[in-house]
Amino acid sequence: MKEINLGKVLVEHRRQAGITQDELAAFLGVSKAAVSKWETGTTYPDITLLPLLASFFNIRIDELLDYQPQLTVEESRRLYARLSGEFSSLPFSAALEHCRNYIRRYYSCFPLLFHLGSLLVNHCMLAESAEQQKKLLEEAAGLFCRVRTKTGDVQLGREALHMEAYCLLILKRPEEVLKLLEGGSLYSSPKEPLLSSAYEMTGQKEKAREMLQAGIFQSLLVLLDLLPSYLKLCLPNREAFDKTVQRILKTAEAFDLKTLHPSLLLSAYLSIAQNCAALGEDGQTMEFLELYTDLACGDIYPLHLHGDSYFDLLDGWIRDNLFLGDSLPREESLIRHSMTQALTENPAFAGLSCQPRFQELVRRLKINEEEKRHGGC
């Protein structure tokens, strides 16, 4: 991580100028010991001396301080992973305070700020009360708003816009969501086909294939987000509902989501089960909850993003282009716990809670949690 490196800058410029600590001290009207402490980082000069120091070496004050509030991608990944782990290993209040310290410290490092906001969203359910959860979501929405309005990165700004809208939707502020999102382009052409063609024209065949694999993969994620969302709106029309369920399942089968992206398939199964429950179809609800539990308790760990035999170039793209690389946004123990909560704390399944079949699913999911807690698979 990059700190204020005034001491290093002083040493470098003083030696380049060929002057001693005594000479610099005499010019500034301070002791040699003071200059020595500045250079070792023991203390900093009085703020009123900074313009004089910068002028003496003919550099700007920001160059003198050498403070860069930006982290490299690798530094940001390591920081995110550590903070995410703290939410499962430390008291929530302590982990939250650490996260907020870094938010304040890197308030202008917009890629990191975006993901620290995501960290709040991904862990707000651990808060002690509904009111605290609400405040965390409002805090995250504020961070996304800052990123959206201050960053010069168009793609990052678009992602921040969507996350801000997501927070506002959870906070039940739909008018603000509409104000944010309405009026924009309904369709944005993906860049991957153009990139692929350009790589192919320059003889980079593998890079061209990688780009298209990345585009297909990202479109698949979008499709498997849209279809379950559409499912709820199909409830009055049983034919449309059944067709949408079939399209979800066929897409999952076609792309082997059990292996490629089990987390995505788990969300799809859960969404179908919830909507079946809304229809009063207890039998179908249980069928999809069993599919959900079989997958959640299956051989899918450790959870991480990856390619497969079809997406054979995807691993490198994930590593180089996604902020977290192949890691997921929450620590695995919290993910396993949330898999259990999806059944036990979901109002949609309250009417099934006394059924032995449902209770058996909960029992299996809790065992799955314990396996992670005690170092199992």
Residue pairs with C-beta under 8 A, 6 or more apart in sequence:
1 71
1 75
1 79
2 67
2 68
2 69
2 70
2 71
3 67
4 44
4 65
4 66
4 67
5 65
5 66
5 67
6 38
6 41
6 44
6 45
6 64
6 65
6 66
7 38
7 39
7 40
7 41
8 66
9 59
9 63
9 64
9 65
9 66
10 24
10 35
10 38
10 39
10 53
10 64
11 39
13 57
13 59
14 20
14 21
14 24
14 39
14 57
17 57
21 32
21 35
21 36
21 39
22 32
24 35
24 56
25 31
25 32
25 34
25 35
27 56
28 35
28 45
28 49
28 52
28 53
28 56
30 45
30 49
34 43
34 45
37 43
38 44
38 45
45 53
50 61
50 64
50 65
51 61
53 64
54 60
54 61
54 63
54 64
57 64
69 105
69 106
69 107
69 108
69 109
70 106
70 108
70 109
71 79
71 106
71 109
71 112
73 111
73 323
76 109
76 111
76 112
76 115
76 323
77 323
77 324
77 325
77 327
79 102
79 112
80 112
80 115
80 116
80 119
80 323
80 324
81 324
81 327
83 95
83 98
83 99
83 102
83 116
83 119
84 119
84 122
84 123
84 329
84 330
84 331
85 331
86 94
86 95
86 98
86 99
87 95
87 119
87 123
87 126
87 330
87 331
87 334
88 331
88 333
88 334
89 95
90 98
92 123
92 126
92 127
92 128
95 123
96 136
99 116
99 119
99 120
102 112
102 116
103 113
103 116
103 143
106 112
106 113
106 116
107 113
107 146
108 150
110 146
110 147
110 150
110 151
110 153
110 156
111 153
111 156
111 323
113 143
113 146
113 147
114 143
114 144
114 147
114 156
114 159
114 160
114 163
115 323
115 324
116 143
117 140
117 143
117 144
117 147
117 160
117 163
118 140
118 163
118 329
119 329
120 136
120 137
120 139
120 140
120 143
121 136
121 137
121 140
121 163
121 166
121 167
122 329
122 330
123 330
123 334
124 133
124 136
124 137
124 140
125 133
125 338
125 341
126 334
127 133
127 136
134 171
137 167
137 170
137 171
138 167
138 171
140 163
140 167
141 164
141 167
141 168
141 171
144 160
144 161
144 163
144 164
144 167
145 160
145 164
147 156
147 157
147 160
148 157
148 160
148 161
148 164
151 157
151 160
161 180
161 181
164 180
165 177
165 180
165 181
168 174
168 176
168 177
168 180
169 177
190 215
190 218
190 219
192 211
192 212
192 214
192 215
192 218
193 212
193 215
195 208
195 211
196 208
196 209
196 211
196 212
196 215
197 208
199 205
199 207
199 208
199 211
200 208
206 313
209 313
210 313
210 314
210 316
210 317
211 317
213 307
213 311
213 312
213 313
213 314
213 317
214 314
214 317
214 321
216 311
217 307
217 311
217 314
220 251
220 255
220 261
221 261
221 264
223 251
224 248
224 251
224 252
224 257
224 264
224 267
224 268
227 244
227 247
227 248
227 251
227 268
228 248
228 267
228 268
228 271
228 272
230 244
231 241
231 244
231 245
231 248
231 271
231 272
231 275
232 271
232 275
232 278
234 240
234 241
234 244
235 241
235 275
235 278
235 279
238 279
241 275
241 279
245 272
248 268
248 272
251 257
252 258
252 265
252 268
255 310
256 308
256 310
257 264
257 265
257 268
258 265
258 295
258 298
258 300
259 308
260 306
260 307
260 308
260 311
261 305
262 295
262 298
262 300
262 303
263 303
263 328
263 335
265 295
266 292
266 295
266 296
266 339
269 288
269 289
269 291
269 292
269 295
270 288
270 292
270 342
272 288
273 284
273 285
273 288
273 289
273 292
273 348
273 349
274 346
274 348
274 349
276 284
276 285
276 288
277 285
277 348
277 349
277 351
277 352
278 348
282 351
282 352
285 349
285 352
286 352
286 355
286 357
286 358
289 343
289 349
289 358
289 361
290 361
292 342
293 343
293 361
293 364
293 365
296 336
296 339
296 365
296 368
297 364
297 365
297 367
297 368
299 377
301 332
301 372
301 377
302 332
303 328
303 332
303 335
304 326
304 327
304 328
305 318
305 322
305 325
305 326
305 327
305 328
306 314
306 315
306 318
306 326
307 313
307 314
307 315
307 318
308 314
315 326
318 325
318 326
319 325
319 326
328 335
330 338
332 372
333 369
333 372
333 373
336 365
336 368
336 369
336 372
337 369
339 365
339 368
339 369
340 362
340 365
340 366
340 368
340 369
343 349
343 358
343 361
343 362
343 365
344 353
344 362
349 358
352 358
353 359
370 376
371 377
